Amino acid sequence: MTFRILSLNTGGGRVHRPLVDYLAGCGADLLCLQEMVHTPVARSDWLTYRGHGPELQQRANLHREVAALLPRHQARFAPAARGPLHDGDAVAWSQFGLSTLLDDRHAVLAEAIDFVHGAFSADGWGEHPRARNAHVLRLRRDDSGAALTVCQLHGLREEAGKGDTPARIAQAHALVALIRRVWRESEPLVVCGDLNVLPDGATFSILGELGLVDLVTTRGFTDTRTSLYARPGRHADYMLATPDVAVSAFEVVTEPEVSDHRALLLDVG
C-alpha cells in the first residue's frame, strides 16, 4: 500500500491539454498544485496576464477544471492575490494561488492556510516580492490508518534571483511556525512546492529544524525545469521529508512536459 503525493507548478495551465491529461491519470492521492487560476467571472477559457515582461496566457478556471477531472478528490483553493487578467480589451478579476486535492477516501484531521509572506491583495497583484501563502494538511490514510502531514508552498519571487534575502529567510521561519500549528512531531511530515530558492539556500537549514531533508538534491536530481524554461538555474521545485517518511519511490518527472516545471512524485509506503 502506498500513498502518492504530486507536487507541480502548473504555470497557469499554459500547456493545457497535456497538463489536464497528466493530472487525470497520475494516480495521486494528494495533488499539491501551484500557480493555479480561478476566475469565476471569466467569459473565455483563456485570459492574458500583462505585467512588465512578456504576456502570458492563463487558463481562466484551471482550479475548477482540475477539480472536475478528479470528482473523488476534495478540492481546496487558497488564493494569494486577486488581480486583473485580460480578455481582449476587457478586464477579468482573477484569483491566483494554491490548489490542494485529496482523494476523499482519506480523512482530513486538521489543516491551516495562512500567509508566510505579505498578506492577501484584493485589488491588484502587488509589488514584488508578492504575497505568498502555504497550506498544511494533516490527514489519516485510509489504506494504512497512519497519520501524515503535508505542506505545500509557492515560495516568493525576488526580482534579483533565487538567492537568500531577508524576506526569504523570514518566509522560511513563518513556514516552520505554520507547520507547527498542525503537525505532530511523532508523525511523518512532507513539505513540497516551487520554493524559488537555490539548493544551498538558508531555507533548507531552517526547515531542517523540523528534521526535513530534501529528496531532489540528496537523490542526485539536478533539474526540475522542462525544455519550456530557457533560462539558467534549473532548480526551483523541492520535496522534503522527515526520516520517518517511508519513501517507496521518488521521481522528478521528465515526460510528459506539462509546464515549464517538472512534476515531483512521491510514493509513501
Backbone bond lengths (Angstrom), bond angles and torsions (degrees), N, CA, C in turn:
res aa  C-N    CA-C-N  psi(-1)  N-CA   C-N-CA  omega(-1)  CA-C   N-CA-C  phi
1 M - - - 1.463 - - 1.521 109.32 -
2 T 1.313 116.41 131.85 1.458 120.93 177.46 1.518 109.82 -133.53
3 F 1.314 114.17 157.54 1.457 122.88 175.83 1.515 106.10 -118.15
4 R 1.344 117.07 120.50 1.481 120.92 -174.22 1.521 110.95 -100.94
5 I 1.334 114.71 129.62 1.458 122.80 176.96 1.530 108.52 -114.78
6 L 1.312 116.43 129.26 1.465 122.98 174.35 1.513 108.92 -112.59
7 S 1.341 116.94 132.07 1.456 122.17 171.49 1.519 108.33 -122.31
8 L 1.340 116.36 132.59 1.468 119.72 -177.05 1.519 110.37 -157.59
9 N 1.320 115.98 131.98 1.455 121.86 164.93 1.525 106.29 -85.01
10 T 1.329 116.69 113.39 1.460 121.35 -172.44 1.522 113.65 -79.46
11 G 1.332 117.33 -8.99 1.463 119.33 -178.33 1.511 113.28 62.33
12 G 1.342 116.96 29.82 1.454 120.22 178.90 1.510 114.28 70.92
13 G 1.347 116.70 13.38 1.459 120.35 176.53 1.505 115.05 77.98
14 R 1.341 117.22 22.17 1.466 119.26 -176.86 1.529 112.20 -65.02
15 V 1.334 117.89 -30.15 1.475 121.33 175.55 1.536 105.92 -98.45
16 H 1.303 116.70 69.53 1.456 121.36 -159.56 1.527 114.01 -66.72
17 R 1.327 118.32 -59.18 1.463 119.52 -173.26 1.523 112.68 -62.84
18 P 1.348 119.81 -47.50 1.471 118.04 175.28 1.524 112.89 -59.59
19 L 1.339 116.97 -35.64 1.458 120.42 -179.34 1.523 111.47 -64.40
20 V 1.320 117.49 -53.45 1.465 118.91 -175.86 1.521 111.18 -67.38
21 D 1.327 117.72 -34.18 1.466 119.69 176.31 1.524 110.56 -63.48
22 Y 1.323 116.14 -41.97 1.467 119.76 -179.42 1.527 111.16 -66.92
23 L 1.316 117.21 -45.40 1.463 119.72 -178.92 1.526 111.31 -63.10
24 A 1.329 116.41 -36.70 1.460 119.80 -179.61 1.523 112.01 -66.91
25 G 1.339 116.90 -28.17 1.457 119.60 -173.78 1.512 116.00 -112.00
26 C 1.335 118.49 5.24 1.468 119.88 -172.75 1.522 113.20 -77.32
27 G 1.313 118.02 -15.60 1.454 120.81 176.30 1.510 115.14 73.78
28 A 1.328 117.93 22.58 1.463 120.48 -176.91 1.531 110.81 -80.50
29 D 1.328 115.01 136.30 1.460 120.51 170.68 1.523 110.75 -73.55
30 L 1.326 115.67 -34.93 1.465 121.60 -178.08 1.520 108.37 -133.44
31 L 1.327 116.53 123.70 1.456 122.08 177.27 1.521 108.37 -110.50
32 C 1.338 115.90 125.35 1.466 122.96 178.47 1.529 106.60 -114.15
33 L 1.320 116.69 106.23 1.457 121.93 -170.11 1.516 110.35 -118.44
34 Q 1.327 114.88 132.80 1.459 121.23 178.98 1.529 109.98 -112.50
35 E 1.341 115.52 163.62 1.468 123.34 -175.86 1.521 110.34 55.42
36 M 1.319 113.97 51.83 1.461 120.75 176.84 1.531 109.60 -98.01
37 V 1.319 115.17 151.04 1.458 122.08 -172.88 1.528 109.02 -122.98
38 H 1.336 115.66 139.04 1.464 121.85 178.37 1.522 107.66 -141.94
39 T 1.341 116.06 111.86 1.467 121.31 -175.60 1.518 109.26 -130.45
40 P 1.320 118.94 82.30 1.465 120.82 -175.73 1.522 113.89 -58.22
41 V 1.336 117.68 -27.02 1.473 120.21 -176.25 1.525 112.84 -89.33
42 A 1.324 118.19 1.60 1.468 120.54 -173.26 1.526 111.44 -65.96
43 R 1.330 115.31 138.61 1.470 121.19 174.76 1.524 111.32 -97.00
44 S 1.345 116.47 -16.74 1.456 121.90 -177.19 1.515 109.99 -120.80
45 D 1.328 115.78 159.81 1.463 120.99 178.31 1.521 111.93 -74.22
46 W 1.336 116.47 -27.00 1.459 121.25 -177.28 1.526 109.82 -121.03
47 L 1.330 115.06 139.68 1.455 122.21 174.86 1.518 108.33 -128.94
48 T 1.324 116.93 167.11 1.465 121.60 -175.78 1.524 110.06 -120.90
49 Y 1.333 114.82 130.18 1.464 120.69 172.01 1.522 108.39 -91.00
50 R 1.316 116.56 128.27 1.460 121.96 179.02 1.512 108.43 -121.42
51 G 1.334 115.14 104.87 1.450 121.31 177.72 1.512 109.72 -116.50
52 H 1.339 115.47 -145.00 1.464 119.79 -179.69 1.523 112.19 -82.65
53 G 1.337 117.74 -19.05 1.458 121.80 -179.13 1.516 110.86 -103.23
54 P 1.345 116.38 -152.21 1.468 119.91 179.94 1.521 111.65 -67.00
55 E 1.322 116.35 152.81 1.451 120.62 175.00 1.526 110.03 -67.04
56 L 1.333 116.16 143.18 1.460 121.91 -177.72 1.520 109.33 -125.10
57 Q 1.330 115.46 131.04 1.456 120.05 175.52 1.528 110.01 -78.18
58 Q 1.319 116.03 137.71 1.460 122.62 179.76 1.529 108.50 -127.81
59 R 1.322 115.61 134.89 1.460 120.21 175.72 1.532 107.45 -75.08
60 A 1.323 117.04 118.40 1.459 121.91 -163.90 1.520 113.48 -58.91
61 N 1.327 117.33 -41.34 1.466 120.45 -176.82 1.519 110.49 -128.67
62 L 1.328 114.97 54.87 1.455 120.47 -176.39 1.527 111.73 -61.93
63 H 1.325 117.52 -40.88 1.468 118.84 179.33 1.521 110.69 -59.60
64 R 1.308 117.24 -46.04 1.466 121.03 -178.74 1.528 110.46 -63.51
65 E 1.332 117.71 -39.58 1.461 121.05 179.89 1.526 111.54 -64.29
66 V 1.328 116.93 -45.23 1.460 120.06 -178.47 1.529 110.14 -66.41
67 A 1.323 117.09 -40.50 1.458 120.25 177.57 1.530 110.74 -60.36
68 A 1.329 117.95 -38.96 1.461 121.24 179.19 1.531 111.64 -68.84
69 L 1.336 116.76 -31.22 1.469 121.16 177.72 1.523 111.91 -65.99
70 L 1.327 116.03 -28.65 1.461 121.73 -172.35 1.529 109.19 -124.10
71 P 1.336 117.45 69.84 1.465 119.64 -173.41 1.520 114.21 -66.34
72 R 1.340 117.47 -16.56 1.459 120.02 177.59 1.520 112.43 -85.09
73 H 1.304 117.41 -3.05 1.457 121.85 -179.46 1.527 110.90 -100.86
74 Q 1.329 115.62 138.91 1.456 120.70 169.23 1.528 107.33 -77.37
75 A 1.320 117.30 128.38 1.463 121.77 -174.87 1.523 109.96 -114.08
76 R 1.332 115.52 128.35 1.468 121.58 177.70 1.533 108.49 -125.09
77 F 1.324 115.78 130.59 1.462 120.84 176.56 1.516 108.88 -111.03
78 A 1.325 116.80 132.64 1.463 122.21 -178.83 1.526 108.28 -124.91
79 P 1.335 117.85 99.14 1.460 120.16 -177.68 1.519 112.41 -76.61
80 A 1.310 115.37 141.21 1.462 121.16 173.83 1.522 111.31 -95.71
81 A 1.337 116.02 -24.99 1.466 119.79 -178.42 1.515 109.58 -161.32
82 R 1.328 114.36 162.99 1.469 122.98 176.00 1.521 106.82 -129.14
83 G 1.332 115.17 124.35 1.446 117.93 -176.37 1.516 111.89 -152.04
84 P 1.339 117.04 179.54 1.458 120.50 -174.31 1.530 112.98 -84.51
85 L 1.320 115.16 130.28 1.454 122.89 161.89 1.525 106.78 -113.78
86 H 1.319 115.93 165.32 1.455 118.98 -170.51 1.522 111.68 -120.96
87 D 1.323 114.89 133.77 1.460 123.80 174.10 1.517 106.37 -115.59
88 G 1.345 115.08 86.78 1.455 118.74 -169.79 1.514 109.38 65.81
89 D 1.333 116.59 -124.21 1.463 120.69 178.85 1.531 112.43 -88.53
90 A 1.316 116.39 -8.79 1.465 120.04 -178.52 1.525 110.30 -87.83
91 V 1.328 115.63 154.02 1.465 122.00 177.81 1.515 108.85 -107.36
92 A 1.332 115.56 133.30 1.465 121.89 174.04 1.526 107.41 -118.02
93 W 1.319 116.44 122.21 1.460 120.13 -179.55 1.522 109.04 -79.88
94 S 1.331 114.29 122.66 1.460 121.46 -168.57 1.523 110.62 -123.58
95 Q 1.325 115.95 149.51 1.456 121.64 174.48 1.530 109.21 -101.78
96 F 1.331 115.70 145.06 1.469 122.69 -174.04 1.520 107.66 -133.61
97 G 1.339 116.96 129.50 1.461 117.45 -179.30 1.503 114.11 176.62
98 L 1.334 116.02 -141.07 1.458 124.45 -172.06 1.528 110.00 -108.81
99 S 1.331 115.95 141.21 1.464 121.66 169.13 1.524 108.54 -118.71
100 T 1.315 115.32 133.21 1.458 121.90 177.95 1.525 107.38 -126.06
101 L 1.338 116.36 124.31 1.458 120.91 -177.10 1.522 109.15 -126.38
102 L 1.322 116.42 123.24 1.466 122.93 -176.50 1.520 109.72 -120.18
103 D 1.344 115.97 127.51 1.464 120.81 174.97 1.531 108.81 -53.27
104 D 1.342 116.65 129.52 1.458 118.80 -171.11 1.521 114.30 -75.95
105 R 1.327 117.53 4.80 1.470 119.40 168.96 1.526 110.48 -69.45
106 H 1.312 116.47 -26.26 1.459 121.72 -176.39 1.525 109.83 -95.15
107 A 1.333 116.44 144.12 1.461 121.40 -175.23 1.526 110.67 -96.17
108 V 1.323 115.80 136.58 1.467 121.63 173.44 1.528 107.83 -84.16
109 L 1.341 115.97 121.37 1.462 121.30 -179.12 1.529 112.13 -95.54
110 A 1.324 116.10 -34.90 1.463 121.31 179.66 1.527 107.67 -165.43
111 E 1.313 116.25 156.32 1.463 119.76 175.91 1.517 109.77 -158.81
112 A 1.341 113.63 161.03 1.458 120.80 175.00 1.519 108.73 -148.96
113 I 1.324 115.28 135.44 1.459 122.74 172.47 1.518 106.52 -123.46
114 D 1.326 115.71 126.59 1.460 117.87 179.45 1.520 108.76 -158.75
115 F 1.332 114.66 168.83 1.454 120.27 -179.29 1.525 109.86 -87.76
116 V 1.322 114.82 137.07 1.462 121.45 176.37 1.524 110.66 -109.62
117 H 1.314 116.27 -5.29 1.467 122.08 170.57 1.513 107.83 -153.80
118 G 1.322 117.08 124.92 1.451 121.21 177.44 1.516 112.85 70.63
119 A 1.326 115.23 -157.68 1.457 122.16 -177.72 1.525 108.76 -146.47
120 F 1.325 115.43 163.86 1.460 120.85 -177.83 1.528 110.65 -58.87
121 S 1.326 114.67 133.27 1.460 121.72 176.96 1.522 108.09 -110.29
122 A 1.329 116.98 118.27 1.462 121.09 -175.65 1.518 113.31 -96.99
123 D 1.331 118.35 -11.36 1.460 120.57 -173.28 1.523 112.71 -125.16
124 G 1.322 115.97 32.23 1.470 120.92 178.54 1.512 109.99 147.71
125 W 1.335 115.99 162.11 1.467 120.57 -175.23 1.515 112.05 -71.32
126 G 1.319 119.04 -22.93 1.453 121.70 179.17 1.512 112.39 88.54
127 E 1.323 114.90 169.99 1.456 121.36 178.65 1.528 110.31 -83.59
128 H 1.338 115.63 153.87 1.466 120.04 175.55 1.530 109.91 -74.34
129 P 1.330 118.00 143.83 1.464 126.83 -3.79 1.525 111.04 -77.95
130 R 1.322 115.55 128.49 1.454 121.75 -173.73 1.529 111.82 -77.01
131 A 1.327 114.62 162.11 1.458 121.08 -176.90 1.527 111.34 -58.67
132 R 1.330 114.40 147.02 1.465 121.09 179.03 1.526 109.36 -137.55
133 N 1.340 114.99 139.49 1.455 120.61 176.77 1.526 109.90 -121.15
134 A 1.322 115.18 172.27 1.463 122.10 177.85 1.517 108.36 -142.05
135 H 1.331 115.83 155.58 1.463 122.55 -179.61 1.521 107.80 -126.00
136 V 1.327 115.93 123.48 1.463 122.48 177.68 1.520 108.01 -113.42
137 L 1.330 115.63 130.58 1.460 121.88 -175.52 1.526 109.22 -131.03
138 R 1.324 116.52 121.73 1.472 121.29 172.74 1.520 107.20 -103.65
139 L 1.319 116.36 126.74 1.451 120.66 -172.92 1.524 111.10 -133.88
140 R 1.326 114.30 161.14 1.460 121.66 172.18 1.509 107.70 -108.56
141 R 1.336 116.05 120.06 1.452 121.14 178.98 1.530 110.47 -69.35
142 D 1.328 116.12 130.07 1.457 120.08 179.16 1.528 111.72 -71.01
143 D 1.347 116.70 -30.46 1.466 119.50 -176.14 1.513 112.96 -74.06
144 S 1.324 118.00 -35.89 1.463 121.21 -174.45 1.522 113.62 -118.27
145 G 1.317 117.48 -16.07 1.453 120.76 -175.43 1.516 113.95 78.94
146 A 1.329 117.42 1.29 1.462 121.48 -177.81 1.523 110.88 -84.00
147 A 1.309 115.39 151.30 1.459 120.98 175.35 1.530 109.63 -88.34
148 L 1.320 115.78 148.78 1.461 122.92 179.50 1.518 107.71 -149.54
149 T 1.322 116.62 135.41 1.463 121.43 175.34 1.523 109.06 -111.20
150 V 1.328 115.89 132.69 1.462 122.42 179.07 1.519 108.34 -129.34
151 C 1.323 115.69 134.90 1.461 122.41 177.81 1.518 108.79 -123.76
152 Q 1.336 116.60 135.20 1.461 119.33 173.05 1.515 110.04 -122.06
153 L 1.346 113.78 151.15 1.464 122.24 -175.05 1.519 109.31 -148.67
154 H 1.333 116.12 142.51 1.458 121.67 163.89 1.520 106.11 -109.34
155 G 1.320 116.41 102.89 1.453 121.33 -173.10 1.516 112.74 -65.19
156 L 1.321 115.36 153.02 1.461 120.14 -175.84 1.520 111.30 -64.56
157 R 1.313 113.55 149.81 1.460 121.97 179.82 1.516 108.95 -103.39
158 E 1.330 115.86 124.59 1.465 121.57 175.29 1.527 108.17 -105.14
159 E 1.318 117.09 135.96 1.459 119.81 -177.91 1.522 112.25 -65.13
160 A 1.337 117.55 -21.99 1.468 120.90 179.59 1.522 113.14 -82.14
161 G 1.326 118.35 -5.59 1.463 120.06 179.15 1.517 112.03 123.24
162 K 1.345 115.69 -164.31 1.458 122.09 -172.25 1.530 113.76 -101.48
163 G 1.311 118.08 10.27 1.459 120.99 179.67 1.519 112.32 -72.21
164 D 1.334 114.76 169.69 1.462 120.41 -179.56 1.534 110.66 -65.16
165 T 1.319 115.04 137.21 1.459 122.94 174.16 1.527 107.24 -139.14
166 P 1.326 118.15 161.69 1.472 118.90 175.54 1.521 112.65 -55.90
167 A 1.329 117.84 -37.58 1.464 120.49 -179.37 1.523 110.69 -66.47
168 R 1.316 117.84 -40.17 1.468 120.11 179.57 1.527 110.97 -67.65
169 I 1.310 116.92 -40.43 1.468 119.61 178.98 1.529 110.25 -65.52
170 A 1.314 117.15 -41.54 1.467 120.40 176.79 1.523 110.38 -63.60
171 Q 1.318 117.24 -38.78 1.466 121.21 177.64 1.531 110.85 -59.82
172 A 1.324 117.13 -43.52 1.462 120.73 -179.27 1.527 111.09 -63.24
173 H 1.324 117.20 -41.95 1.467 119.97 177.99 1.533 110.94 -66.04
174 A 1.336 117.22 -38.58 1.463 120.24 177.50 1.525 110.83 -65.61
175 L 1.328 116.63 -35.58 1.461 120.37 178.30 1.527 110.77 -65.52
176 V 1.320 117.34 -44.08 1.462 121.08 176.94 1.525 110.41 -57.88
177 A 1.318 117.44 -44.64 1.466 121.14 -179.60 1.530 111.05 -63.63
178 L 1.331 117.26 -39.41 1.463 120.91 178.54 1.525 110.89 -65.41
179 I 1.324 116.60 -44.38 1.467 120.42 179.17 1.519 110.64 -59.68
180 R 1.317 116.73 -42.00 1.468 120.45 -177.72 1.528 112.23 -64.87
181 R 1.321 118.20 -20.45 1.462 120.68 176.80 1.525 111.80 -68.63
182 V 1.329 118.53 -21.77 1.470 122.48 -173.24 1.524 112.26 -118.69
183 W 1.315 116.51 -42.86 1.472 122.78 -171.19 1.524 111.48 -74.48
184 R 1.337 115.97 142.22 1.456 122.46 171.49 1.528 108.16 -104.75
185 E 1.303 116.85 126.89 1.458 121.83 -170.08 1.518 113.72 -61.63
186 S 1.308 118.33 -19.10 1.464 120.87 178.75 1.524 112.66 -82.11
187 E 1.346 116.46 -0.93 1.463 120.79 -174.94 1.536 110.93 -117.45
188 P 1.339 116.73 158.10 1.466 119.79 -179.83 1.527 112.44 -68.58
189 L 1.332 114.73 150.71 1.462 122.65 -176.34 1.520 109.77 -137.55
190 V 1.331 115.80 135.87 1.467 123.08 175.35 1.520 108.14 -126.81
191 V 1.331 116.91 136.27 1.459 123.05 174.76 1.521 107.88 -125.63
192 C 1.331 117.13 132.26 1.466 119.28 -174.44 1.516 110.41 -145.96
193 G 1.324 114.85 166.93 1.452 120.67 173.67 1.514 112.94 138.84
194 D 1.316 114.21 -178.97 1.465 122.34 172.52 1.520 106.29 -84.24
195 L 1.335 115.62 95.13 1.465 119.85 -174.29 1.527 112.62 -79.95
196 N 1.342 117.22 -18.55 1.464 120.58 178.33 1.527 112.12 60.44
197 V 1.333 117.63 37.98 1.460 121.94 177.95 1.527 109.31 -131.99
198 L 1.327 115.68 164.30 1.460 121.71 176.15 1.525 110.10 -82.94
199 P 1.339 117.04 156.26 1.469 119.54 -177.14 1.522 114.68 -60.38
200 D 1.335 117.98 -24.66 1.468 120.29 179.90 1.525 111.85 -99.93
201 G 1.342 117.04 17.37 1.447 120.86 -176.51 1.519 113.25 -71.15
202 A 1.329 115.43 157.10 1.462 121.33 -179.77 1.521 112.42 -63.95
203 T 1.323 117.84 -20.91 1.465 121.01 178.45 1.522 111.41 -52.93
204 F 1.337 116.66 -38.41 1.464 119.26 -174.81 1.530 112.24 -73.24
205 S 1.309 117.54 -34.65 1.458 118.51 176.12 1.522 110.82 -70.69
206 I 1.324 117.41 -33.85 1.465 120.48 177.65 1.521 110.56 -68.33
207 L 1.332 117.25 -45.34 1.464 120.00 176.36 1.527 111.23 -67.74
208 G 1.330 116.31 -24.62 1.453 120.49 176.41 1.514 113.11 -62.56
209 E 1.329 117.43 -20.14 1.461 120.68 175.89 1.527 111.52 -61.28
210 L 1.340 116.87 -23.65 1.456 122.14 177.53 1.527 111.91 -92.15
211 G 1.319 116.53 1.47 1.458 120.60 -177.30 1.514 113.96 88.40
212 L 1.332 117.00 8.37 1.463 120.98 -176.08 1.525 111.57 -78.76
213 V 1.337 115.96 137.58 1.462 123.76 176.70 1.520 107.72 -128.81
214 D 1.328 117.13 135.28 1.457 121.18 -178.09 1.529 110.79 -74.76
215 L 1.332 116.25 133.99 1.460 121.41 179.37 1.524 112.35 -85.93
216 V 1.334 117.83 -24.97 1.466 119.99 -177.47 1.522 110.59 -66.96
217 T 1.316 116.65 -57.76 1.461 120.14 -174.22 1.530 112.07 -74.73
218 T 1.331 117.91 -35.69 1.470 119.48 -177.17 1.521 112.17 -74.14
219 R 1.323 117.72 -15.23 1.458 121.02 177.54 1.524 112.09 -105.16
220 G 1.331 116.50 13.95 1.455 120.93 169.77 1.512 116.33 86.18
221 F 1.325 118.59 9.47 1.465 120.10 178.17 1.529 109.18 -80.50
222 T 1.310 115.90 129.90 1.465 120.90 -175.52 1.521 113.45 -114.35
223 D 1.338 117.86 3.80 1.459 119.93 -173.84 1.530 109.08 -149.81
224 T 1.325 117.37 118.68 1.465 120.21 173.09 1.524 111.11 -114.70
225 R 1.322 116.07 17.85 1.461 121.92 177.31 1.530 109.95 -111.36
226 T 1.333 115.81 155.82 1.454 121.16 178.09 1.531 109.98 -100.15
227 S 1.335 115.86 -177.62 1.468 120.74 178.80 1.522 111.91 -67.70
228 L 1.330 117.76 -12.23 1.458 121.56 179.27 1.523 112.06 -78.10
229 Y 1.332 116.99 -7.16 1.465 122.16 178.06 1.518 107.77 -111.19
230 A 1.330 116.50 115.52 1.469 120.35 -170.81 1.519 114.25 -99.91
231 R 1.327 118.04 -7.19 1.459 119.57 -174.82 1.524 111.65 -86.75
232 P 1.333 118.02 161.77 1.469 120.03 176.88 1.530 110.80 -72.14
233 G 1.337 114.72 166.88 1.454 120.25 -176.97 1.508 109.40 87.20
234 R 1.340 116.14 89.39 1.460 120.50 -169.43 1.523 114.08 -97.36
235 H 1.333 117.84 -0.34 1.459 120.68 175.19 1.522 109.83 -98.08
236 A 1.310 116.06 131.63 1.471 121.21 173.89 1.522 110.33 -146.94
237 D 1.331 116.40 -38.99 1.456 122.45 -170.84 1.526 110.09 -105.90
238 Y 1.334 115.13 141.81 1.464 119.70 -175.53 1.533 109.53 -141.67
239 M 1.326 115.20 155.96 1.463 123.07 173.99 1.523 106.46 -135.61
240 L 1.319 116.80 115.33 1.457 121.81 -177.95 1.519 109.64 -111.52
241 A 1.331 116.23 148.60 1.463 120.77 -178.12 1.517 110.00 -144.80
242 T 1.325 115.62 149.24 1.460 120.71 172.15 1.528 109.01 -78.77
243 P 1.348 118.13 161.05 1.468 120.27 -175.27 1.525 114.50 -60.66
244 D 1.328 118.01 -23.17 1.465 120.25 -178.70 1.523 113.41 -84.93
245 V 1.338 117.91 2.42 1.465 120.41 172.07 1.524 108.10 -77.11
246 A 1.320 117.23 119.37 1.466 122.36 -178.20 1.529 108.81 -82.16
247 V 1.327 116.62 91.46 1.466 121.70 -176.13 1.525 109.09 -76.94
248 S 1.329 116.96 110.24 1.465 121.50 175.03 1.521 111.06 -83.76
249 A 1.331 116.05 -37.55 1.469 121.21 178.62 1.510 108.31 -159.59
250 F 1.336 115.01 148.34 1.457 121.12 174.85 1.514 108.32 -142.23
251 E 1.340 115.95 134.25 1.460 120.68 -175.27 1.518 110.42 -141.01
252 V 1.327 115.73 135.78 1.456 122.30 164.46 1.529 105.39 -97.18
253 V 1.307 117.20 109.31 1.465 122.83 -166.27 1.535 110.37 -76.84
254 T 1.323 116.27 122.36 1.466 120.38 178.65 1.526 112.65 -93.07
255 E 1.319 117.92 -31.09 1.458 122.49 179.11 1.526 109.27 -136.64
256 P 1.315 117.25 138.31 1.464 128.84 -0.57 1.527 111.69 -78.02
257 E 1.325 115.49 161.15 1.454 120.99 174.46 1.527 107.88 -89.07
258 V 1.322 115.71 113.78 1.471 120.86 -173.24 1.529 112.06 -117.33
259 S 1.321 116.42 1.91 1.460 123.13 -177.96 1.522 106.24 -166.87
260 D 1.331 117.11 -179.09 1.458 118.81 169.33 1.533 110.71 -83.10
261 H 1.328 116.97 -1.16 1.464 123.75 172.46 1.520 108.96 -111.26
262 R 1.330 116.05 148.93 1.456 120.53 172.14 1.517 110.24 -86.19
263 A 1.320 114.90 147.15 1.453 120.05 174.64 1.533 109.80 -74.47
264 L 1.323 116.07 148.31 1.460 123.02 173.04 1.521 106.97 -111.89
265 L 1.343 116.88 130.62 1.457 122.29 -179.49 1.520 109.45 -122.93
266 L 1.320 116.22 125.97 1.459 122.77 177.08 1.512 109.73 -123.90
267 D 1.338 116.76 125.19 1.461 122.70 172.62 1.528 107.87 -103.80
268 V 1.332 115.58 120.70 1.453 122.06 -179.65 1.518 108.31 -103.39
269 G 1.353 116.73 124.43 1.455 120.90 -179.80 1.513 112.53 -77.10
